[in-house]
Amino acid sequence: QVRLVESGGGLVQPGGSLRLSCAYSGTIVSIKTMGWYRQAPGKQRELVATISSGRSTHYADSVKGRFTISRDSAKNTLYLQMDSLKPEDTAAYYCQYRGRYDSYDYWGQGTQVTVSS
């Protein structure tokens, strides 16, 4: 069983920056992929960025060049550095985990990001 706890969300002005963190704990045998997803009111949850066990990354077109996903294995923490934030980035952001031997994903409870003047 894996526990994920997101933090770092908040209110920020357009053009500002935030750094989200996801602390993971529990039975971490081998990570397959981890990622960040977001869900705005009235919309489906969408992929923001993922990072594989080999550190290969993938970004949604809407955030490419502005967001950076990374993982610190020593600290058991996943990060999402968000720069040049836009109002359309406003959403609840969720941390996702899948172990190499898992057939399902684990999810955190989310952290709210609001970009507004």
C-alpha positions in Angstrom: 0.0 0.0 0.0 1.3 3.4 -1.0 0.4 6.8 0.6 0.7 10.0 -1.3 0.5 13.4 0.3 0.5 16.6 -1.9 1.5 20.0 -0.7 2.5 23.4 -2.1 -0.7 24.6 -3.7 -2.1 28.0 -3.1 -3.1 31.3 -4.7 -0.7 32.9 -7.1 -0.9 35.8 -9.6 -0.6 35.1 -13.4 3.0 34.8 -14.3 4.0 33.6 -10.9 5.4 30.3 -9.8 4.6 27.4 -7.4 6.4 24.2 -6.5 4.2 21.3 -5.7 5.5 18.3 -3.7 4.2 14.8 -3.3 5.6 12.8 -0.5 5.2 9.0 -1.0 5.6 6.3 1.6 4.6 2.8 2.3 5.5 -0.3 0.3 7.8 1.2 -2.4 9.3 -1.8 -4.2 9.9 -0.5 -7.6 8.3 2.6 -9.3 7.0 2.3 -12.8 5.7 5.8 -13.3 4.7 8.8 -11.3 2.9 11.8 -12.4 0.8 14.9 -11.8 -2.8 15.2 -13.0 -5.2 18.1 -12.6 -8.9 18.6 -12.6 -10.7 21.9 -13.0 -14.4 22.4 -12.0 -16.7 20.8 -14.6 -13.8 19.2 -16.5 -12.3 15.7 -16.6 -9.0 14.9 -14.9 -6.1 15.5 -17.3 -2.5 14.4 -17.4 -0.1 17.2 -16.7 3.3 15.5 -16.6 4.7 12.0 -16.0 8.1 10.6 -15.1 9.2 7.0 -15.6 11.5 4.8 -13.6 14.2 5.7 -16.2 13.5 9.4 -15.6 11.9 9.9 -19.0 9.4 12.7 -18.9 6.2 13.6 -20.7 4.3 16.9 -20.6 0.9 18.0 -21.8 1.2 20.5 -24.6 -0.5 23.1 -22.5 2.3 23.1 -19.9 5.3 22.1 -21.9 8.1 24.7 -21.4 6.5 26.0 -18.2 6.3 23.0 -15.9 9.0 20.7 -14.8 8.5 17.3 -13.2 11.2 15.7 -11.1 11.7 13.1 -8.4 14.1 12.9 -5.5 14.4 9.2 -4.6 16.4 9.9 -1.4 13.6 12.0 -0.1 10.8 9.9 -1.5 9.3 13.0 -3.0 7.9 14.0 -6.4 7.9 17.6 -7.5 6.2 19.8 -10.0 7.8 23.2 -10.6 5.3 25.5 -12.2 6.4 28.7 -13.8 4.7 31.4 -15.9 1.3 30.3 -14.4 -1.8 31.2 -16.2 -5.4 31.4 -15.0 -6.2 28.3 -17.0 -3.8 26.3 -14.8 -6.3 26.7 -12.0 -7.3 23.2 -10.8 -6.9 20.6 -8.1 -3.6 18.9 -8.7 -3.2 15.2 -7.9 -0.1 13.0 -7.5 -0.2 9.6 -9.1 1.9 6.5 -8.5 2.1 3.1 -10.1 4.6 0.5 -9.0 6.1 -2.0 -11.4 4.1 -4.8 -10.0 0.8 -2.9 -9.7 -2.1 -3.0 -12.1 -3.7 0.1 -10.8 -2.8 3.6 -9.7 -2.5 5.2 -6.3 -3.7 8.8 -5.9 -3.2 11.6 -3.4 -6.0 13.7 -2.1 -4.9 16.7 -4.2 -3.8 20.3 -3.6 -5.6 23.3 -5.0 -3.8 25.7 -7.3 -5.5 29.0 -8.1 -4.1 31.5 -10.5 -5.8 34.8 -10.3 -5.3 38.5 -10.0 
